[in-house]
């Protein structure tokens, strides 16, 4: 069983506006899974719906409480990419003895050329084989929570060398 915790972000169609607001669409993670005709057990819970630039440590505490509450040992977290590495580090330091993968997209989930379905499928596949720890799965790569940073120039995640 995979427990999917959603937090908003580009993968769910949330778009940040320069004045600090967001626009949203009706994109749901369940829609992606339905279209992919997946064949595994999962549950989905919305923890909050925020652009990741607005996520605070209080939000991360709430997310951790949801991870601890679930009996599932495999957790997928959808998250905006802007502060995804911060949340991964926050969770990873806690050593929760569960396999936790954070995933998002760089292109709006509501866009026809979104990278969301690929990233979501890759993260779910990886989640089933990784050992307990916290990871980021983006664009065909897996990053451990303590060895990742987002390169704002290339808009990609990288390993810290």
C-alpha positions in Angstrom: 0.0 0.0 0.0 1.3 3.4 -0.9 0.0 6.5 0.9 0.1 9.6 -1.2 0.2 12.9 0.7 -0.5 16.0 -1.5 0.7 19.5 -0.6 0.0 21.5 -3.8 2.6 22.9 -6.1 3.0 22.9 -9.8 2.2 19.2 -10.1 -1.3 20.0 -8.9 -1.6 23.0 -11.2 -0.9 25.7 -8.7 0.8 28.6 -10.4 2.6 31.3 -8.4 1.8 34.9 -9.3 4.4 37.7 -8.7 2.2 39.4 -6.1 2.4 36.4 -3.9 -1.0 34.9 -4.8 -1.6 31.6 -6.6 -3.9 30.4 -9.3 -5.2 26.8 -9.3 -6.8 24.3 -11.5 -8.7 21.1 -11.0 -5.7 18.8 -11.5 -5.7 16.0 -9.1 -3.1 13.3 -8.6 -5.9 10.7 -8.7 -6.6 11.9 -12.3 -3.0 11.0 -13.4 -3.3 7.6 -11.7 -6.7 6.9 -13.3 -5.4 7.8 -16.8 -2.4 5.5 -16.3 -4.7 2.6 -15.3 -2.5 1.8 -12.3 -2.8 -1.5 -10.5 -1.6 -1.1 -7.0 -3.3 -0.2 -3.7 -3.0 3.4 -2.7 -4.7 6.1 -0.6 -4.5 9.9 -1.2 -4.8 12.5 1.5 -4.5 16.3 1.0 -2.4 17.8 3.8 -2.5 21.3 2.4 -2.6 23.1 -1.0 0.2 25.6 -1.2 2.9 26.9 -3.5 6.1 25.6 -2.0 7.4 29.1 -1.4 4.7 29.5 1.1 5.4 26.2 3.0 6.6 26.8 6.6 8.1 24.6 9.2 4.7 24.4 10.8 3.4 22.9 7.6 6.3 20.5 7.6 5.4 19.5 11.2 1.9 18.8 10.0 3.2 16.7 7.1 5.4 14.7 9.5 2.4 14.1 11.8 0.5 12.6 8.8 3.5 10.4 7.9 3.7 9.1 11.5 -0.1 8.6 11.7 -0.3 6.3 8.6 0.3 2.6 8.9 1.8 2.7 5.4 5.6 2.3 5.2 5.7 3.7 1.6 4.8 7.4 1.4 4.7 9.5 -1.7 4.6 13.3 -1.2 3.6 15.6 -4.0 5.3 19.0 -3.5 6.3 22.1 -5.3 9.9 22.1 -6.5 10.9 25.5 -5.2 11.4 24.2 -1.5 11.2 20.5 -2.1 14.8 20.0 -1.0 14.1 21.8 2.3 11.1 19.6 3.1 13.1 16.5 2.1 15.9 17.5 4.5 13.4 18.3 7.3 11.8 14.9 7.0 15.1 13.0 6.3 16.7 14.2 9.5 13.9 12.6 11.6 14.8 9.0 10.5 11.1 7.9 10.4 11.9 4.3 9.2 9.6 4.7 6.2 10.4 5.0 2.6 9.4 8.6 1.6 9.7 10.0 -1.9 8.9 13.6 -2.7 7.9 14.4 -6.3 6.8 17.4 -8.3 6.9 18.9 -11.7 8.5 21.9 -13.4 5.7 22.3 -15.9 2.1 22.9 -14.6 0.2 19.7 -14.1 -2.6 21.3 -16.1 -0.4 21.9 -19.1 -0.6 19.4 -22.1 3.2 19.1 -22.1 3.6 18.7 -18.3 6.3 16.5 -16.9 4.0 15.5 -14.0 2.8 12.1 -15.3 6.4 11.0 -16.0 7.7 12.2 -12.6 4.8 10.7 -10.8 5.2 7.3 -12.4 9.0 7.3 -11.9 8.5 8.2 -8.2 6.0 5.5 -7.6 8.1 2.9 -9.3 11.2 4.0 -7.3 9.2 4.1 -4.1 8.5 0.3 -4.4 12.3 -0.5 -4.5 14.0 2.0 -2.2 15.0 1.3 1.3 13.5 3.3 4.2 14.8 6.9 4.0 13.7 10.2 2.4 14.3 10.9 -1.3 13.4 13.3 -4.1 12.5 11.7 -7.5 12.6 14.1 -10.4 13.2 13.8 -14.1 14.4 10.2 -14.0 16.7 10.6 -11.1 16.6 9.7 -7.4 18.3 12.0 -4.9 18.9 11.2 -1.2 17.6 13.9 1.1 21.1 14.8 2.4 22.7 15.1 -1.1 20.5 17.3 -3.2 20.0 20.9 -4.2 18.0 22.7 -6.9 19.9 24.5 -9.5 17.8 27.6 -10.2 19.7 28.4 -13.5 19.1 25.0 -15.1 15.8 24.4 -13.1 17.0 20.9 -12.2 17.9 19.0 -9.1 21.6 18.0 -8.6 23.7 16.0 -6.2 25.9 18.0 -4.0 29.5 17.2 -4.9 
